[in-house]
């Protein structure tokens, strides 16, 4: 029986995943508390517009595809108190609220950290500094796509990548909200009918075409696995694809670790 093996949300775009025992899927198709904050470049602190919807392209802010060293940082978020904590190894870098002074402290800490990594030259390009920490800490809005979706992949698909690489591949590389055990490799890409997970009936949407974020080791921040070329040259895909986007068919609900994943 296919079931939910792990659940994650990502309070700050591009930063640490938070393992969760349950996630709330909102009626709008986004995960509550997911991508509610983002560090944006100075010249991109306001959204663009695409099809009448605010759009925050990840290329114009801190994201793993261009700043893999972000994976070394450990960011935790207290929703109730709107409090962000940033750690590097055993060192607490900063804990701050989302008021003006707190945001300034978080920006200073993140800029200082990136400045001491191999990613520093990318941050020094014109128009990028100072960073701006945007978002109200409650509204999910900084997904890669303007519409916003729930993301899912099966562990068997990730294991096929690991087999081709002849190396361990952590599921966290793919930054999905839902990780499913018990599917055959690539089964999630073939879904056409609704799928029920916990309280929520989902309609499958498009496949997830991957970016360089998957090359970053989720602990060290080093680009140590060529996932994209493994998917295309090694596994014969036209585009480097792993995982599926989902939207609730008739309202949101709660999904939990251990929930069955089954056709409706």
C-alpha atoms as an extended CHARMM CRD file, in Angstrom:
* protein
*
       264  EXT
         1         1  UNK       CA              0.0000000000        0.0000000000        0.0000000000  PROA      1               0.0000000000
         2         2  UNK       CA              1.3600000000        3.4100000000       -0.9300000000  PROA      2               0.0000000000
         3         3  UNK       CA              1.5250000000        5.8050000000        2.0020000000  PROA      3               0.0000000000
         4         4  UNK       CA              2.9830000000        9.1400000000        3.0580000000  PROA      4               0.0000000000
         5         5  UNK       CA              6.5160000000        8.5750000000        4.2740000000  PROA      5               0.0000000000
         6         6  UNK       CA              7.4400000000       12.1950000000        5.0310000000  PROA      6               0.0000000000
         7         7  UNK       CA              5.9840000000       15.6890000000        4.9290000000  PROA      7               0.0000000000
         8         8  UNK       CA              7.8730000000       18.9590000000        4.6150000000  PROA      8               0.0000000000
         9         9  UNK       CA              7.1740000000       22.6280000000        4.4800000000  PROA      9               0.0000000000
        10        10  UNK       CA              9.6330000000       25.3990000000        3.6340000000  PROA      10              0.0000000000
        11        11  UNK       CA              8.8150000000       28.5780000000        5.5800000000  PROA      11              0.0000000000
        12        12  UNK       CA             11.6450000000       30.5760000000        3.9480000000  PROA      12              0.0000000000
        13        13  UNK       CA             12.1150000000       30.1520000000        0.2090000000  PROA      13              0.0000000000
        14        14  UNK       CA             15.3770000000       28.3350000000       -0.5360000000  PROA      14              0.0000000000
        15        15  UNK       CA             16.1520000000       27.4790000000        3.0830000000  PROA      15              0.0000000000
        16        16  UNK       CA             15.7790000000       24.5410000000        5.4550000000  PROA      16              0.0000000000
        17        17  UNK       CA             12.9080000000       22.0910000000        5.0700000000  PROA      17              0.0000000000
        18        18  UNK       CA             10.8510000000       21.5510000000        8.1920000000  PROA      18              0.0000000000
        19        19  UNK       CA              9.7690000000       17.9170000000        8.6930000000  PROA      19              0.0000000000
        20        20  UNK       CA              6.1390000000       17.8120000000        9.8190000000  PROA      20              0.0000000000
        21        21  UNK       CA              3.8500000000       15.0980000000       11.1130000000  PROA      21              0.0000000000
        22        22  UNK       CA              0.9590000000       16.7880000000        9.3260000000  PROA      22              0.0000000000
        23        23  UNK       CA              0.3580000000       19.5470000000        6.8050000000  PROA      23              0.0000000000
        24        24  UNK       CA             -2.7070000000       21.6680000000        6.1900000000  PROA      24              0.0000000000
        25        25  UNK       CA             -3.6090000000       22.0240000000        2.5230000000  PROA      25              0.0000000000
        26        26  UNK       CA             -5.4090000000       25.3130000000        2.0030000000  PROA      26              0.0000000000
        27        27  UNK       CA             -8.3910000000       25.6650000000       -0.3030000000  PROA      27              0.0000000000
        28        28  UNK       CA             -6.1880000000       27.6960000000       -2.6620000000  PROA      28              0.0000000000
        29        29  UNK       CA             -3.9310000000       24.6710000000       -3.1810000000  PROA      29              0.0000000000
        30        30  UNK       CA             -0.9660000000       25.8390000000       -1.1210000000  PROA      30              0.0000000000
        31        31  UNK       CA              0.4540000000       24.4040000000        2.0880000000  PROA      31              0.0000000000
        32        32  UNK       CA             -0.1370000000       26.5340000000        5.1750000000  PROA      32              0.0000000000
        33        33  UNK       CA              3.1550000000       28.0300000000        6.3490000000  PROA      33              0.0000000000
        34        34  UNK       CA              5.0070000000       27.0650000000        3.1710000000  PROA      34              0.0000000000
        35        35  UNK       CA              7.2120000000       29.6740000000        1.4550000000  PROA      35              0.0000000000
        36        36  UNK       CA              5.7870000000       32.5270000000        3.5160000000  PROA      36              0.0000000000
        37        37  UNK       CA              9.0990000000       34.4570000000        3.5370000000  PROA      37              0.0000000000
        38        38  UNK       CA             11.8340000000       35.0800000000        0.9760000000  PROA      38              0.0000000000
        39        39  UNK       CA             15.1280000000       36.9470000000        0.7080000000  PROA      39              0.0000000000
        40        40  UNK       CA             14.8980000000       39.0090000000       -2.4790000000  PROA      40              0.0000000000
        41        41  UNK       CA             17.4620000000       41.0930000000       -4.3270000000  PROA      41              0.0000000000
        42        42  UNK       CA             17.2730000000       44.8450000000       -3.8130000000  PROA      42              0.0000000000
        43        43  UNK       CA             15.9450000000       45.4300000000       -7.3230000000  PROA      43              0.0000000000
        44        44  UNK       CA             13.3230000000       42.6660000000       -7.0520000000  PROA      44              0.0000000000
        45        45  UNK       CA             11.6650000000       43.3490000000       -3.6910000000  PROA      45              0.0000000000
        46        46  UNK       CA              8.3030000000       43.8630000000       -5.4030000000  PROA      46              0.0000000000
        47        47  UNK       CA              6.5320000000       41.1500000000       -7.3500000000  PROA      47              0.0000000000
        48        48  UNK       CA              6.2310000000       40.9100000000      -11.0780000000  PROA      48              0.0000000000
        49        49  UNK       CA              2.8470000000       40.1330000000      -12.6090000000  PROA      49              0.0000000000
        50        50  UNK       CA              2.0430000000       37.0620000000      -14.6670000000  PROA      50              0.0000000000
        51        51  UNK       CA             -1.5090000000       36.3800000000      -15.8390000000  PROA      51              0.0000000000
        52        52  UNK       CA             -2.8520000000       38.7860000000      -13.2510000000  PROA      52              0.0000000000
        53        53  UNK       CA             -1.0580000000       37.0160000000      -10.3720000000  PROA      53              0.0000000000
        54        54  UNK       CA              1.9260000000       38.1690000000       -8.3360000000  PROA      54              0.0000000000
        55        55  UNK       CA              5.0470000000       36.3430000000       -9.4760000000  PROA      55              0.0000000000
        56        56  UNK       CA              8.3440000000       36.1030000000       -7.5980000000  PROA      56              0.0000000000
        57        57  UNK       CA             10.8840000000       34.4350000000       -9.9390000000  PROA      57              0.0000000000
        58        58  UNK       CA             13.4290000000       32.4940000000       -7.9180000000  PROA      58              0.0000000000
        59        59  UNK       CA             16.2350000000       33.7990000000      -10.1020000000  PROA      59              0.0000000000
        60        60  UNK       CA             15.7440000000       37.2120000000       -8.4490000000  PROA      60              0.0000000000
        61        61  UNK       CA             16.2720000000       36.1430000000       -4.8710000000  PROA      61              0.0000000000
        62        62  UNK       CA             18.1900000000       33.6740000000       -2.7370000000  PROA      62              0.0000000000
        63        63  UNK       CA             17.4440000000       30.1420000000       -3.9370000000  PROA      63              0.0000000000
        64        64  UNK       CA             19.3860000000       26.8850000000       -3.9750000000  PROA      64              0.0000000000
        65        65  UNK       CA             19.7030000000       26.7950000000       -7.7500000000  PROA      65              0.0000000000
        66        66  UNK       CA             22.1620000000       29.7070000000       -7.6120000000  PROA      66              0.0000000000
        67        67  UNK       CA             23.2090000000       29.7140000000       -3.9370000000  PROA      67              0.0000000000
        68        68  UNK       CA             23.7270000000       26.0480000000       -2.9530000000  PROA      68              0.0000000000
        69        69  UNK       CA             25.5930000000       27.0290000000        0.2210000000  PROA      69              0.0000000000
        70        70  UNK       CA             22.2300000000       28.0280000000        1.7280000000  PROA      70              0.0000000000
        71        71  UNK       CA             21.6930000000       24.3200000000        2.4440000000  PROA      71              0.0000000000
        72        72  UNK       CA             24.2400000000       24.5040000000        5.2800000000  PROA      72              0.0000000000
        73        73  UNK       CA             22.1330000000       26.9620000000        7.2170000000  PROA      73              0.0000000000
        74        74  UNK       CA             19.4230000000       25.7390000000        9.5710000000  PROA      74              0.0000000000
        75        75  UNK       CA             16.4110000000       28.0120000000        9.6320000000  PROA      75              0.0000000000
        76        76  UNK       CA             13.4810000000       27.3970000000       11.9590000000  PROA      76              0.0000000000
        77        77  UNK       CA             10.2630000000       29.3770000000       12.1130000000  PROA      77              0.0000000000
        78        78  UNK       CA              7.8290000000       29.8650000000       15.0100000000  PROA      78              0.0000000000
        79        79  UNK       CA              4.5020000000       30.7050000000       13.3320000000  PROA      79              0.0000000000
        80        80  UNK       CA              2.7400000000       31.8480000000       16.4820000000  PROA      80              0.0000000000
        81        81  UNK       CA              5.4100000000       34.3610000000       17.4530000000  PROA      81              0.0000000000
        82        82  UNK       CA              6.5600000000       35.1650000000       13.8850000000  PROA      82              0.0000000000
        83        83  UNK       CA             10.0900000000       34.3590000000       15.0190000000  PROA      83              0.0000000000
        84        84  UNK       CA             12.9240000000       33.1870000000       12.7640000000  PROA      84              0.0000000000
        85        85  UNK       CA             16.0480000000       31.4470000000       14.0810000000  PROA      85              0.0000000000
        86        86  UNK       CA             19.1570000000       30.9970000000       11.9580000000  PROA      86              0.0000000000
        87        87  UNK       CA             21.9210000000       28.5360000000       12.8890000000  PROA      87              0.0000000000
        88        88  UNK       CA             25.1660000000       27.3650000000       11.3000000000  PROA      88              0.0000000000
        89        89  UNK       CA             26.2930000000       24.0740000000       12.7630000000  PROA      89              0.0000000000
        90        90  UNK       CA             26.2030000000       24.4840000000       16.5450000000  PROA      90              0.0000000000
        91        91  UNK       CA             26.3040000000       28.2780000000       16.3380000000  PROA      91              0.0000000000
        92        92  UNK       CA             23.2020000000       30.4160000000       16.7420000000  PROA      92              0.0000000000
        93        93  UNK       CA             23.5910000000       33.2740000000       14.2770000000  PROA      93              0.0000000000
        94        94  UNK       CA             20.4150000000       35.1900000000       15.0200000000  PROA      94              0.0000000000
        95        95  UNK       CA             16.8790000000       34.8990000000       16.3650000000  PROA      95              0.0000000000
        96        96  UNK       CA             14.5940000000       37.7260000000       15.3190000000  PROA      96              0.0000000000
        97        97  UNK       CA             10.9670000000       38.7010000000       14.9090000000  PROA      97              0.0000000000
        98        98  UNK       CA              9.4820000000       40.0100000000       11.6700000000  PROA      98              0.0000000000
        99        99  UNK       CA              9.4350000000       43.6670000000       12.6690000000  PROA      99              0.0000000000
       100       100  UNK       CA             11.7270000000       46.1640000000       10.9490000000  PROA      100             0.0000000000
       101       101  UNK       CA             14.6710000000       45.6670000000       13.2880000000  PROA      101             0.0000000000
       102       102  UNK       CA             14.2960000000       41.9040000000       13.2300000000  PROA      102             0.0000000000
       103       103  UNK       CA             14.2200000000       41.7710000000        9.4430000000  PROA      103             0.0000000000
       104       104  UNK       CA             17.3260000000       43.9500000000        9.3230000000  PROA      104             0.0000000000
       105       105  UNK       CA             19.1220000000       41.5590000000       11.6910000000  PROA      105             0.0000000000
       106       106  UNK       CA             18.1420000000       38.5420000000        9.5870000000  PROA      106             0.0000000000
       107       107  UNK       CA             19.2810000000       40.2220000000        6.3730000000  PROA      107             0.0000000000
       108       108  UNK       CA             22.6100000000       41.1590000000        7.9690000000  PROA      108             0.0000000000
       109       109  UNK       CA             23.1870000000       37.5950000000        9.1600000000  PROA      109             0.0000000000
       110       110  UNK       CA             22.3110000000       36.0110000000        5.8080000000  PROA      110             0.0000000000
       111       111  UNK       CA             24.3660000000       38.4970000000        3.7850000000  PROA      111             0.0000000000
       112       112  UNK       CA             27.3110000000       37.9470000000        6.1190000000  PROA      112             0.0000000000
       113       113  UNK       CA             27.0440000000       34.2080000000        5.7750000000  PROA      113             0.0000000000
       114       114  UNK       CA             26.8080000000       34.1820000000        1.9640000000  PROA      114             0.0000000000
       115       115  UNK       CA             29.7000000000       36.6540000000        1.7340000000  PROA      115             0.0000000000
       116       116  UNK       CA             31.9750000000       33.9820000000        3.2560000000  PROA      116             0.0000000000
       117       117  UNK       CA             30.9400000000       31.2220000000        0.8240000000  PROA      117             0.0000000000
       118       118  UNK       CA             31.8920000000       30.4200000000       -2.7900000000  PROA      118             0.0000000000
       119       119  UNK       CA             28.5050000000       31.8980000000       -3.7770000000  PROA      119             0.0000000000
       120       120  UNK       CA             29.5650000000       35.4040000000       -2.7440000000  PROA      120             0.0000000000
       121       121  UNK       CA             30.3450000000       36.6970000000       -6.2720000000  PROA      121             0.0000000000
       122       122  UNK       CA             26.7420000000       36.0620000000       -7.3420000000  PROA      122             0.0000000000
       123       123  UNK       CA             25.4880000000       38.1700000000       -4.4590000000  PROA      123             0.0000000000
       124       124  UNK       CA             27.7610000000       41.0970000000       -5.3720000000  PROA      124             0.0000000000
       125       125  UNK       CA             26.2870000000       41.5680000000       -8.8260000000  PROA      125             0.0000000000
       126       126  UNK       CA             24.6620000000       44.9510000000       -9.5330000000  PROA      126             0.0000000000
       127       127  UNK       CA             21.2020000000       45.4600000000       -8.0640000000  PROA      127             0.0000000000
       128       128  UNK       CA             21.3560000000       42.5870000000       -5.5920000000  PROA      128             0.0000000000
       129       129  UNK       CA             22.4020000000       44.2440000000       -2.3350000000  PROA      129             0.0000000000
       130       130  UNK       CA             21.0640000000       44.9430000000        0.1720000000  PROA      130             0.0000000000
       131       131  UNK       CA             18.7560000000       41.9580000000        0.3260000000  PROA      131             0.0000000000
       132       132  UNK       CA             15.1450000000       42.4450000000        1.3750000000  PROA      132             0.0000000000
       133       133  UNK       CA             13.2900000000       39.9360000000        3.5530000000  PROA      133             0.0000000000
       134       134  UNK       CA              9.7520000000       39.9870000000        2.1610000000  PROA      134             0.0000000000
       135       135  UNK       CA              6.5350000000       38.2550000000        3.1680000000  PROA      135             0.0000000000
       136       136  UNK       CA              4.1990000000       38.5650000000        6.1300000000  PROA      136             0.0000000000
       137       137  UNK       CA              5.1390000000       35.2020000000        7.6350000000  PROA      137             0.0000000000
       138       138  UNK       CA              1.6310000000       33.8150000000        7.1150000000  PROA      138             0.0000000000
       139       139  UNK       CA              0.6770000000       34.0290000000        3.4340000000  PROA      139             0.0000000000
       140       140  UNK       CA              2.0870000000       31.3010000000        1.2110000000  PROA      140             0.0000000000
       141       141  UNK       CA              3.2490000000       33.1000000000       -1.9310000000  PROA      141             0.0000000000
       142       142  UNK       CA              6.8630000000       32.3670000000       -2.8840000000  PROA      142             0.0000000000
       143       143  UNK       CA              6.4980000000       29.0810000000       -4.7560000000  PROA      143             0.0000000000
       144       144  UNK       CA              8.3420000000       28.7190000000       -8.0710000000  PROA      144             0.0000000000
       145       145  UNK       CA              5.0810000000       29.0130000000      -10.0070000000  PROA      145             0.0000000000
       146       146  UNK       CA              2.6180000000       31.9080000000       -9.6450000000  PROA      146             0.0000000000
       147       147  UNK       CA             -0.3210000000       29.5340000000       -9.1700000000  PROA      147             0.0000000000
       148       148  UNK       CA              1.1910000000       27.6440000000       -6.2480000000  PROA      148             0.0000000000
       149       149  UNK       CA              0.8460000000       23.8700000000       -5.8720000000  PROA      149             0.0000000000
       150       150  UNK       CA              1.4690000000       20.9790000000       -3.5390000000  PROA      150             0.0000000000
       151       151  UNK       CA              4.5220000000       18.9940000000       -4.6620000000  PROA      151             0.0000000000
       152       152  UNK       CA              4.9840000000       15.2250000000       -4.3580000000  PROA      152             0.0000000000
       153       153  UNK       CA              7.4480000000       12.5340000000       -5.3650000000  PROA      153             0.0000000000
       154       154  UNK       CA              7.8350000000        8.8290000000       -4.7290000000  PROA      154             0.0000000000
       155       155  UNK       CA             10.8490000000        7.3480000000       -2.9620000000  PROA      155             0.0000000000
       156       156  UNK       CA             11.1910000000        4.7240000000       -5.6980000000  PROA      156             0.0000000000
       157       157  UNK       CA             11.7610000000        7.4320000000       -8.3110000000  PROA      157             0.0000000000
       158       158  UNK       CA             14.4930000000        8.9760000000       -6.1650000000  PROA      158             0.0000000000
       159       159  UNK       CA             16.0540000000        5.5370000000       -5.7340000000  PROA      159             0.0000000000
       160       160  UNK       CA             16.2250000000        5.1310000000       -9.5140000000  PROA      160             0.0000000000
       161       161  UNK       CA             18.2950000000        8.3160000000       -9.6250000000  PROA      161             0.0000000000
       162       162  UNK       CA             20.4950000000        6.9600000000       -6.8380000000  PROA      162             0.0000000000
       163       163  UNK       CA             20.9420000000        3.6640000000       -8.6930000000  PROA      163             0.0000000000
       164       164  UNK       CA             22.0080000000        5.4680000000      -11.8610000000  PROA      164             0.0000000000
       165       165  UNK       CA             24.4060000000        7.6900000000       -9.9130000000  PROA      165             0.0000000000
       166       166  UNK       CA             25.6740000000        4.7810000000       -7.8130000000  PROA      166             0.0000000000
       167       167  UNK       CA             25.3700000000        7.0700000000       -4.8020000000  PROA      167             0.0000000000
       168       168  UNK       CA             22.9050000000        7.8230000000       -2.0410000000  PROA      168             0.0000000000
       169       169  UNK       CA             20.2670000000       10.4120000000       -2.9630000000  PROA      169             0.0000000000
       170       170  UNK       CA             18.4230000000       12.0240000000       -0.0620000000  PROA      170             0.0000000000
       171       171  UNK       CA             14.7310000000       12.7410000000       -0.7100000000  PROA      171             0.0000000000
       172       172  UNK       CA             15.3020000000       16.2500000000        0.6650000000  PROA      172             0.0000000000
       173       173  UNK       CA             17.1680000000       17.1640000000       -2.5360000000  PROA      173             0.0000000000
       174       174  UNK       CA             13.8240000000       17.3960000000       -4.3220000000  PROA      174             0.0000000000
       175       175  UNK       CA             12.1710000000       19.7240000000       -1.7740000000  PROA      175             0.0000000000
       176       176  UNK       CA              8.7480000000       18.1310000000       -2.1150000000  PROA      176             0.0000000000
       177       177  UNK       CA              5.9370000000       18.7160000000        0.3590000000  PROA      177             0.0000000000
       178       178  UNK       CA              4.9110000000       15.0440000000        0.2240000000  PROA      178             0.0000000000
       179       179  UNK       CA              7.2000000000       12.0210000000       -0.0740000000  PROA      179             0.0000000000
       180       180  UNK       CA              5.3910000000        8.7510000000       -0.8390000000  PROA      180             0.0000000000
       181       181  UNK       CA              6.5830000000        5.2070000000       -0.1630000000  PROA      181             0.0000000000
       182       182  UNK       CA              5.0900000000        2.2050000000       -1.9460000000  PROA      182             0.0000000000
       183       183  UNK       CA              4.7340000000        3.4970000000       -5.4990000000  PROA      183             0.0000000000
       184       184  UNK       CA              6.6780000000        1.9330000000       -8.3380000000  PROA      184             0.0000000000
       185       185  UNK       CA              9.3450000000        4.2080000000       -9.8200000000  PROA      185             0.0000000000
       186       186  UNK       CA              7.8350000000        7.0290000000      -11.8870000000  PROA      186             0.0000000000
       187       187  UNK       CA              4.2180000000        5.9660000000      -11.1320000000  PROA      187             0.0000000000
       188       188  UNK       CA              3.3730000000        9.4640000000       -9.9320000000  PROA      188             0.0000000000
       189       189  UNK       CA              4.1790000000       10.8310000000      -13.3920000000  PROA      189             0.0000000000
       190       190  UNK       CA              1.5050000000        8.6070000000      -14.9380000000  PROA      190             0.0000000000
       191       191  UNK       CA             -1.3720000000        9.7190000000      -12.7050000000  PROA      191             0.0000000000
       192       192  UNK       CA             -4.3760000000       11.0300000000      -14.6410000000  PROA      192             0.0000000000
       193       193  UNK       CA             -7.2500000000       10.3960000000      -12.2160000000  PROA      193             0.0000000000
       194       194  UNK       CA             -7.7760000000       12.0640000000       -8.8130000000  PROA      194             0.0000000000
       195       195  UNK       CA             -5.7240000000       10.7430000000       -5.8940000000  PROA      195             0.0000000000
       196       196  UNK       CA             -6.7660000000       10.8040000000       -2.2430000000  PROA      196             0.0000000000
       197       197  UNK       CA             -4.2230000000       11.5190000000        0.4850000000  PROA      197             0.0000000000
       198       198  UNK       CA             -5.6080000000       11.8460000000        4.0040000000  PROA      198             0.0000000000
       199       199  UNK       CA             -8.5090000000       14.2980000000        4.0330000000  PROA      199             0.0000000000
       200       200  UNK       CA             -7.7030000000       15.7100000000        0.6130000000  PROA      200             0.0000000000
       201       201  UNK       CA             -8.7250000000       14.6610000000       -2.8740000000  PROA      201             0.0000000000
       202       202  UNK       CA             -6.0950000000       15.8940000000       -5.3080000000  PROA      202             0.0000000000
       203       203  UNK       CA             -6.2060000000       16.4700000000       -9.0520000000  PROA      203             0.0000000000
       204       204  UNK       CA             -2.8230000000       15.6880000000      -10.6470000000  PROA      204             0.0000000000
       205       205  UNK       CA             -1.2920000000       18.6510000000      -12.4480000000  PROA      205             0.0000000000
       206       206  UNK       CA              1.9700000000       18.8640000000      -14.3780000000  PROA      206             0.0000000000
       207       207  UNK       CA              5.2270000000       16.9920000000      -13.7530000000  PROA      207             0.0000000000
       208       208  UNK       CA              8.0330000000       18.8030000000      -11.9550000000  PROA      208             0.0000000000
       209       209  UNK       CA             10.9420000000       19.7340000000      -14.2110000000  PROA      209             0.0000000000
       210       210  UNK       CA             13.9680000000       20.0510000000      -11.9710000000  PROA      210             0.0000000000
       211       211  UNK       CA             16.6700000000       22.7070000000      -11.6290000000  PROA      211             0.0000000000
       212       212  UNK       CA             20.1910000000       22.9250000000      -10.2090000000  PROA      212             0.0000000000
       213       213  UNK       CA             18.8090000000       23.0250000000       -6.6580000000  PROA      213             0.0000000000
       214       214  UNK       CA             18.7880000000       19.2170000000       -6.7950000000  PROA      214             0.0000000000
       215       215  UNK       CA             22.5750000000       19.1680000000       -7.1890000000  PROA      215             0.0000000000
       216       216  UNK       CA             23.0810000000       20.6840000000       -3.7320000000  PROA      216             0.0000000000
       217       217  UNK       CA             23.7280000000       18.2800000000       -0.8840000000  PROA      217             0.0000000000
       218       218  UNK       CA             21.0060000000       19.1440000000        1.6860000000  PROA      218             0.0000000000
       219       219  UNK       CA             23.5130000000       19.0470000000        4.5500000000  PROA      219             0.0000000000
       220       220  UNK       CA             26.7790000000       20.3870000000        3.1330000000  PROA      220             0.0000000000
       221       221  UNK       CA             25.5410000000       22.6930000000        0.3740000000  PROA      221             0.0000000000
       222       222  UNK       CA             28.0710000000       21.2040000000       -2.0520000000  PROA      222             0.0000000000
       223       223  UNK       CA             26.9930000000       20.3650000000       -5.5890000000  PROA      223             0.0000000000
       224       224  UNK       CA             27.9450000000       16.7220000000       -5.3620000000  PROA      224             0.0000000000
       225       225  UNK       CA             25.3870000000       14.9030000000       -7.5580000000  PROA      225             0.0000000000
       226       226  UNK       CA             24.6120000000       15.7280000000      -11.2240000000  PROA      226             0.0000000000
       227       227  UNK       CA             20.8980000000       14.9600000000      -10.9200000000  PROA      227             0.0000000000
       228       228  UNK       CA             19.8210000000       16.8150000000      -14.0680000000  PROA      228             0.0000000000
       229       229  UNK       CA             22.0930000000       14.9600000000      -16.4920000000  PROA      229             0.0000000000
       230       230  UNK       CA             21.3710000000       11.7130000000      -14.6720000000  PROA      230             0.0000000000
       231       231  UNK       CA             17.6740000000       12.1640000000      -15.4240000000  PROA      231             0.0000000000
       232       232  UNK       CA             18.2530000000       13.0930000000      -19.0620000000  PROA      232             0.0000000000
       233       233  UNK       CA             21.3760000000       11.2840000000      -20.3120000000  PROA      233             0.0000000000
       234       234  UNK       CA             21.3170000000        8.4620000000      -17.7830000000  PROA      234             0.0000000000
       235       235  UNK       CA             17.5860000000        7.7500000000      -17.5830000000  PROA      235             0.0000000000
       236       236  UNK       CA             16.6150000000        8.9920000000      -21.0260000000  PROA      236             0.0000000000
       237       237  UNK       CA             14.1930000000       11.7810000000      -20.1410000000  PROA      237             0.0000000000
       238       238  UNK       CA             13.6030000000       14.6430000000      -22.5580000000  PROA      238             0.0000000000
       239       239  UNK       CA             13.5720000000       17.0430000000      -19.5910000000  PROA      239             0.0000000000
       240       240  UNK       CA             14.9110000000       16.3890000000      -16.0730000000  PROA      240             0.0000000000
       241       241  UNK       CA             11.6540000000       15.4200000000      -14.3960000000  PROA      241             0.0000000000
       242       242  UNK       CA             10.9460000000       13.9910000000      -10.9620000000  PROA      242             0.0000000000
       243       243  UNK       CA              7.7110000000       14.3840000000       -9.0120000000  PROA      243             0.0000000000
       244       244  UNK       CA              4.2380000000       15.7310000000       -9.5810000000  PROA      244             0.0000000000
       245       245  UNK       CA              2.2860000000       18.8950000000       -8.8450000000  PROA      245             0.0000000000
       246       246  UNK       CA             -1.1270000000       18.5720000000       -7.2160000000  PROA      246             0.0000000000
       247       247  UNK       CA             -4.1600000000       20.7630000000       -6.5140000000  PROA      247             0.0000000000
       248       248  UNK       CA             -7.0960000000       19.9470000000       -4.2320000000  PROA      248             0.0000000000
       249       249  UNK       CA            -10.1630000000       18.9270000000       -6.2290000000  PROA      249             0.0000000000
       250       250  UNK       CA            -12.7670000000       20.2030000000       -3.7790000000  PROA      250             0.0000000000
       251       251  UNK       CA            -11.2600000000       22.1310000000       -0.8980000000  PROA      251             0.0000000000
       252       252  UNK       CA             -8.3310000000       21.5740000000        1.3870000000  PROA      252             0.0000000000
       253       253  UNK       CA             -7.7720000000       19.5300000000        4.5150000000  PROA      253             0.0000000000
       254       254  UNK       CA             -5.0830000000       17.8220000000        6.5550000000  PROA      254             0.0000000000
       255       255  UNK       CA             -2.6050000000       15.1870000000        5.4200000000  PROA      255             0.0000000000
       256       256  UNK       CA             -0.4930000000       13.1780000000        7.8480000000  PROA      256             0.0000000000
       257       257  UNK       CA              2.5620000000       10.9350000000        7.8360000000  PROA      257             0.0000000000
       258       258  UNK       CA              1.2870000000        7.3990000000        7.3230000000  PROA      258             0.0000000000
       259       259  UNK       CA             -1.8150000000        8.3990000000        5.3370000000  PROA      259             0.0000000000
       260       260  UNK       CA             -2.7280000000        6.0500000000        2.5210000000  PROA      260             0.0000000000
       261       261  UNK       CA             -2.2020000000        7.3190000000       -1.0280000000  PROA      261             0.0000000000
       262       262  UNK       CA             -4.8510000000        5.8210000000       -3.2740000000  PROA      262             0.0000000000
       263       263  UNK       CA             -6.8950000000        6.4380000000       -6.4270000000  PROA      263             0.0000000000
       264       264  UNK       CA            -10.2210000000        8.0960000000       -5.6520000000  PROA      264             0.0000000000
